Amino acid sequence: MEHQAAAIILAHNHPSGNPSPSPADIQLTRRFSKAGKLLDVTIMDHIIFTDSS
């Protein structure tokens, strides 16, 4: 069986406890978004997890 993703969600943790996206997070999201356009895959969201949020 083959599965084709129409969209993906990026997710990672921030051990610092700060859930705000860093400049590197923003840049990575933009790069994934550009790559997704080439592959016809939408980046739905970029979620950041911490110990408390």
C-alpha positions as CSV (number, residue, x, y, z in Angstrom):
1,M,0.0,0.0,0.0
2,E,1.3,3.4,-0.9
3,H,0.6,6.5,1.2
4,Q,1.0,10.0,-0.3
5,A,1.2,13.0,2.0
6,A,-0.8,16.0,0.9
7,A,0.4,18.0,3.9
8,I,2.8,17.6,6.8
9,I,3.2,19.1,10.3
10,L,6.7,19.9,11.6
11,A,7.2,19.4,15.3
12,H,10.2,19.5,17.7
13,N,11.1,20.2,21.3
14,H,12.7,23.2,22.9
15,P,14.6,22.0,26.0
16,S,15.0,25.6,27.1
17,G,11.3,25.7,28.0
18,N,10.7,28.7,25.7
19,P,8.0,27.8,23.2
20,S,8.6,30.8,21.0
21,P,10.1,30.0,17.6
22,S,13.7,30.9,17.2
23,P,15.1,32.6,14.1
24,A,16.5,29.2,13.1
25,D,13.0,27.7,13.5
26,I,11.5,30.4,11.3
27,Q,14.2,29.9,8.6
28,L,13.7,26.1,8.7
29,T,9.9,26.4,8.3
30,R,10.4,28.7,5.3
31,R,12.9,26.3,3.7
32,F,10.6,23.3,4.3
33,S,7.7,25.4,2.8
34,K,9.7,26.1,-0.3
35,A,10.7,22.5,-0.7
36,G,7.1,21.4,-0.1
37,K,6.0,23.7,-3.0
38,L,8.4,21.8,-5.3
39,L,6.9,18.5,-4.2
40,D,3.3,19.7,-4.0
41,V,3.2,19.1,-0.2
42,T,1.7,21.8,2.1
43,I,3.4,22.5,5.4
44,M,0.4,22.9,7.7
45,D,2.1,24.0,10.9
46,H,5.4,24.0,12.9
47,I,4.7,23.0,16.5
48,I,7.2,23.5,19.3
49,F,6.9,21.5,22.5
50,T,8.5,22.2,25.9
51,D,8.2,20.5,29.2
52,S,5.4,22.8,30.3
53,S,3.7,23.7,27.0
